[in-house]
Amino acid sequence: MSMRLLNVCVLILLVVAAIMVYEIKFESTLRAERVAKMRADVRRERDAIAALRAEWSALENPARVQGLVRRHMPLGPAQPTQFDSLDRLPARPPTVVKPPREDAIATMIENPDFTPPTGSVFAPGRFDAR
């Protein structure tokens, strides 16, 4: 009986081991598929980046930009006929000197007796009315 029990235990262990090996193989196959999919995604993104870089370099090509400037901007090089002599310039406008602004704080410092008008009324008995 003990030999038979040992054979059954070994058989059960073999089945369990086979199931575990199959599970490990299945998991590794899934991971390999994920890695392959990620590599394909990375390759696709790199190709898209390369295409965008090529498009960018085509868009910023100086010859293309110059053609767009000629087509859409009415600017051109300056012609000698666009300039005039200096004696034909208009006269300078007269220099206007603004009067100095009164500095209220400087006035109070220079004249300690100066009381600026504030529109307020003195309280009786606190200040001398001037």
Backbone as CSV, one residue per row, in Angstrom:
resi,resn,N_x,N_y,N_z,CA_x,CA_y,CA_z,C_x,C_y,C_z
1,MET,0.812,-1.185,0.000,0.000,0.000,0.000,0.861,1.258,0.000
2,SER,1.950,1.234,0.697,2.785,2.426,0.785,3.439,2.730,-0.558
3,MET,3.753,1.683,-1.343,4.345,1.914,-2.658,3.304,2.539,-3.594
4,ARG,2.095,2.084,-3.455,1.031,2.605,-4.271,0.759,4.070,-3.903
5,LEU,0.764,4.404,-2.635,0.560,5.784,-2.179,1.696,6.669,-2.677
6,LEU,2.891,6.151,-2.672,4.057,6.907,-3.153,3.912,7.174,-4.652
7,ASN,3.449,6.181,-5.415,3.253,6.368,-6.859,2.168,7.405,-7.136
8,VAL,1.102,7.388,-6.357,0.016,8.355,-6.540,0.524,9.758,-6.207
9,CYS,1.297,9.878,-5.145,1.850,11.193,-4.762,2.779,11.710,-5.849
10,VAL,3.624,10.850,-6.383,4.546,11.258,-7.446,3.761,11.665,-8.681
11,LEU,2.722,10.901,-8.998,1.882,11.230,-10.154,1.199,12.584,-9.968
12,ILE,0.689,12.842,-8.773,0.055,14.134,-8.485,1.084,15.255,-8.599
13,LEU,2.279,15.028,-8.062,3.337,16.042,-8.160,3.711,16.297,-9.616
14,LEU,3.764,15.261,-10.430,4.074,15.432,-11.848,2.988,16.236,-12.562
15,VAL,1.722,15.970,-12.238,0.618,16.719,-12.846,0.687,18.176,-12.416
16,VAL,0.924,18.406,-11.138,1.031,19.786,-10.639,2.212,20.486,-11.301
17,ALA,3.346,19.804,-11.416,4.518,20.391,-12.064,4.230,20.692,-13.529
18,ALA,3.530,19.780,-14.218,3.195,20.003,-15.619,2.281,21.210,-15.765
19,ILE,1.315,21.343,-14.854,0.412,22.502,-14.894,1.200,23.788,-14.661
20,MET,2.119,23.752,-13.703,2.919,24.950,-13.416,3.804,25.305,-14.612
21,VAL,4.414,24.309,-15.236,5.260,24.562,-16.406,4.424,25.145,-17.535
22,TYR,3.218,24.578,-17.756,2.333,25.103,-18.788,1.942,26.544,-18.484
23,GLU,1.657,26.850,-17.216,1.287,28.210,-16.821,2.443,29.176,-17.052
24,ILE,3.644,28.751,-16.692,4.828,29.602,-16.893,5.046,29.836,-18.383
25,LYS,4.900,28.778,-19.180,5.075,28.912,-20.632,4.020,29.852,-21.214
26,PHE,2.787,29.712,-20.778,1.703,30.568,-21.271,1.970,32.033,-20.909
27,GLU,2.379,32.268,-19.661,2.682,33.631,-19.203,3.851,34.218,-19.992
28,SER,4.889,33.415,-20.224,6.040,33.917,-20.978,5.656,34.203,-22.425
29,THR,4.749,33.418,-23.004,4.281,33.679,-24.364,3.506,34.995,-24.408
30,LEU,2.657,35.242,-23.416,1.909,36.508,-23.365,2.856,37.707,-23.239
31,ARG,3.858,37.549,-22.393,4.812,38.648,-22.208,5.638,38.873,-23.469
32,ALA,6.010,37.794,-24.149,6.755,37.938,-25.401,5.906,38.663,-26.449
33,GLU,4.602,38.357,-26.485,3.712,39.049,-27.414,3.593,40.530,-27.056
34,ARG,3.516,40.829,-25.751,3.456,42.232,-25.318,4.728,42.974,-25.707
35,VAL,5.877,42.314,-25.511,7.157,42.944,-25.866,7.205,43.198,-27.372
36,ALA,6.764,42.226,-28.167,6.762,42.401,-29.620,5.840,43.548,-30.028
37,LYS,4.672,43.654,-29.370,3.741,44.739,-29.671,4.347,46.087,-29.286
38,MET,5.015,46.137,-28.127,5.647,47.385,-27.697,6.765,47.787,-28.653
39,ARG,7.540,46.812,-29.109,8.611,47.126,-30.063,8.025,47.665,-31.357
40,ALA,6.920,47.074,-31.802,6.271,47.582,-33.016,5.750,49.003,-32.791
41,ASP,5.176,49.263,-31.610,4.699,50.617,-31.291,5.850,51.618,-31.277
42,VAL,6.967,51.221,-30.656,8.137,52.103,-30.601,8.651,52.370,-32.011
43,ARG,8.715,51.343,-32.830,9.171,51.509,-34.212,8.241,52.439,-34.978
44,ARG,6.935,52.275,-34.795,5.956,53.129,-35.463,6.107,54.582,-35.004
45,GLU,6.305,54.794,-33.689,6.489,56.153,-33.173,7.780,56.774,-33.699
46,ARG,8.851,55.998,-33.773,10.112,56.520,-34.322,9.950,56.893,-35.783
47,ASP,9.216,56.086,-36.536,8.961,56.420,-37.933,8.145,57.706,-38.045
48,ALA,7.155,57.862,-37.162,6.342,59.087,-37.170,7.196,60.297,-36.814
49,ILE,8.089,60.141,-35.845,8.977,61.245,-35.458,9.897,61.600,-36.620
50,ALA,10.436,60.587,-37.298,11.307,60.855,-38.446,10.542,61.572,-39.551
51,ALA,9.293,61.162,-39.789,8.484,61.832,-40.812,8.209,63.282,-40.423
52,LEU,7.910,63.513,-39.144,7.658,64.890,-38.689,8.915,65.747,-38.786
53,ARG,10.062,65.167,-38.463,11.321,65.927,-38.594,11.592,66.269,-40.048
54,ALA,11.330,65.333,-40.945,11.523,65.610,-42.371,10.577,66.714,-42.835
55,GLU,9.333,66.648,-42.392,8.366,67.679,-42.756,8.784,69.034,-42.191
56,TRP,9.281,69.028,-40.949,9.725,70.279,-40.317,10.880,70.889,-41.101
57,SER,11.853,70.063,-41.479,12.987,70.608,-42.228,12.542,71.105,-43.595
58,ALA,11.536,70.469,-44.205,11.019,70.961,-45.482,10.293,72.289,-45.286
59,LEU,9.553,72.418,-44.184,8.818,73.657,-43.936,9.737,74.827,-43.614
60,GLU,10.857,74.562,-42.959,11.742,75.661,-42.597,12.874,75.854,-43.598
61,ASN,12.767,75.257,-44.756,13.756,75.435,-45.809,13.778,76.910,-46.217
62,PRO,14.954,77.546,-46.203,15.015,78.979,-46.511,14.457,79.327,-47.894
63,ALA,14.649,78.461,-48.880,14.124,78.758,-50.213,12.598,78.790,-50.181
64,ARG,11.982,77.884,-49.442,10.522,77.861,-49.323,10.027,79.100,-48.601
65,VAL,10.704,79.458,-47.512,10.302,80.640,-46.748,10.441,81.893,-47.611
66,GLN,11.520,81.982,-48.393,11.722,83.148,-49.250,10.616,83.242,-50.301
67,GLY,10.207,82.103,-50.858,9.103,82.116,-51.814,7.808,82.585,-51.182
68,LEU,7.534,82.141,-49.948,6.332,82.592,-49.240,6.385,84.090,-48.961
69,VAL,7.565,84.584,-48.617,7.715,86.014,-48.346,7.434,86.811,-49.613
70,ARG,7.992,86.367,-50.721,7.759,87.087,-51.980,6.279,87.074,-52.369
71,ARG,5.624,85.959,-52.124,4.230,85.820,-52.528,3.291,86.599,-51.620
72,HIS,3.543,86.601,-50.300,2.558,87.146,-49.355,2.933,88.486,-48.743
73,MET,4.166,88.906,-48.867,4.567,90.179,-48.256,5.006,91.136,-49.352
74,PRO,4.422,92.326,-49.389,4.757,93.259,-50.464,6.051,94.034,-50.202
75,LEU,6.918,93.537,-49.367,8.158,94.242,-49.069,9.198,93.949,-50.141
76,GLY,10.071,94.891,-50.328,11.163,94.709,-51.280,12.366,95.466,-50.781
77,PRO,13.458,95.336,-51.483,14.652,96.080,-51.060,14.425,97.587,-51.234
78,ALA,15.108,98.378,-50.433,14.968,99.830,-50.510,15.586,100.333,-51.807
79,GLN,14.865,101.244,-52.455,15.330,101.840,-53.711,15.970,103.195,-53.407
80,PRO,16.947,103.608,-54.191,17.582,104.917,-53.943,16.598,106.075,-54.068
81,THR,15.525,105.886,-54.798,14.567,106.983,-54.967,13.679,107.156,-53.737
82,GLN,13.757,106.228,-52.797,12.936,106.340,-51.597,13.525,107.293,-50.569
83,PHE,14.767,107.712,-50.749,15.429,108.582,-49.791,15.400,110.014,-50.300
84,ASP,15.405,110.957,-49.379,15.409,112.371,-49.725,16.612,113.012,-49.072
85,SER,16.952,114.207,-49.528,18.123,114.876,-48.942,17.745,115.453,-47.582
86,LEU,18.777,115.728,-46.788,18.554,116.210,-45.422,17.987,117.624,-45.389
87,ASP,18.264,118.437,-46.411,17.754,119.812,-46.384,16.247,119.864,-46.616
88,ARG,15.652,118.781,-47.036,14.206,118.754,-47.250,13.441,118.258,-46.029
89,LEU,14.160,117.970,-44.955,13.486,117.542,-43.726,12.705,118.707,-43.138
90,PRO,11.577,118.443,-42.508,10.837,119.541,-41.874,11.619,120.081,-40.675
91,ALA,11.300,121.328,-40.325,11.980,121.957,-39.196,11.618,121.228,-37.914
92,ARG,12.546,121.287,-36.977,12.276,120.643,-35.681,11.175,121.400,-34.964
93,PRO,10.331,120.675,-34.259,9.306,121.388,-33.485,9.971,122.106,-32.313
94,PRO,9.345,123.160,-31.839,9.947,123.890,-30.716,9.988,123.006,-29.469
95,THR,11.026,123.201,-28.686,11.184,122.434,-27.463,10.251,122.996,-26.402
96,VAL,9.430,122.141,-25.881,8.475,122.560,-24.858,9.053,122.167,-23.517
97,VAL,9.223,123.150,-22.659,9.718,122.889,-21.314,8.528,122.922,-20.385
98,LYS,8.293,121.819,-19.749,7.159,121.754,-18.835,7.530,122.449,-17.534
99,PRO,6.594,123.145,-16.948,6.893,123.777,-15.654,7.119,122.692,-14.607
100,PRO,7.998,122.994,-13.651,8.264,121.972,-12.634,7.017,121.711,-11.793
101,ARG,6.792,120.444,-11.532,5.658,120.087,-10.683,6.008,120.433,-9.243
102,GLU,5.030,120.944,-8.563,5.271,121.253,-7.156,5.315,119.959,-6.370
103,ASP,6.319,119.858,-5.565,6.473,118.679,-4.729,5.938,119.036,-3.344
104,ALA,4.787,118.484,-2.999,4.120,118.848,-1.740,4.969,118.475,-0.544
105,ILE,5.640,117.354,-0.594,6.437,116.929,0.565,7.645,117.839,0.724
106,ALA,8.312,118.176,-0.406,9.467,119.080,-0.304,9.031,120.445,0.204
107,THR,7.858,120.930,-0.183,7.352,122.217,0.293,7.126,122.171,1.797
108,MET,6.570,121.071,2.303,6.338,120.968,3.747,7.656,120.884,4.513
109,ILE,8.674,120.239,3.921,9.963,120.141,4.615,10.648,121.497,4.651
110,GLU,10.609,122.216,3.527,11.281,123.512,3.462,10.554,124.577,4.296
111,ASN,9.238,124.506,4.404,8.445,125.475,5.166,7.666,124.727,6.239
112,PRO,8.232,124.568,7.421,7.524,123.804,8.447,6.230,124.475,8.910
113,ASP,6.065,125.759,8.667,4.844,126.450,9.070,3.755,126.369,8.008
114,PHE,4.080,125.759,6.873,3.116,125.677,5.763,2.024,124.673,6.099
115,THR,0.772,125.109,5.940,-0.371,124.225,6.144,-1.090,124.100,4.805
116,PRO,-1.005,122.936,4.202,-1.655,122.807,2.892,-3.167,122.792,3.044
117,PRO,-3.860,123.332,2.065,-5.325,123.310,2.142,-5.832,121.884,1.943
118,THR,-6.636,121.438,2.856,-7.154,120.077,2.775,-8.661,120.054,2.647
119,GLY,-9.285,121.195,2.901,-10.740,121.230,2.841,-11.379,120.769,4.132
120,SER,-10.558,120.448,5.135,-11.115,120.018,6.405,-11.229,121.224,7.338
121,VAL,-12.032,121.073,8.345,-12.254,122.134,9.316,-11.531,121.749,10.599
122,PHE,-10.818,122.729,11.172,-10.110,122.442,12.416,-11.100,122.207,13.543
123,ALA,-10.770,121.292,14.429,-11.606,121.056,15.604,-11.352,122.191,16.592
124,PRO,-12.403,122.746,17.190,-12.195,123.868,18.102,-11.353,123.462,19.307
125,GLY,-10.366,124.311,19.609,-9.532,124.094,20.769,-8.328,123.202,20.510
126,ARG,-8.266,122.479,19.433,-7.113,121.595,19.203,-6.033,122.303,18.427
127,PHE,-6.411,123.089,17.439,-5.431,123.759,16.589,-5.787,125.228,16.524
128,ASP,-4.792,126.033,16.306,-5.042,127.459,16.112,-5.501,127.653,14.683
129,ALA,-6.540,128.401,14.499,-7.017,128.692,13.144,-6.130,129.744,12.548
130,ARG,-5.667,129.555,11.377,-4.776,130.517,10.744,-5.470,131.244,9.662
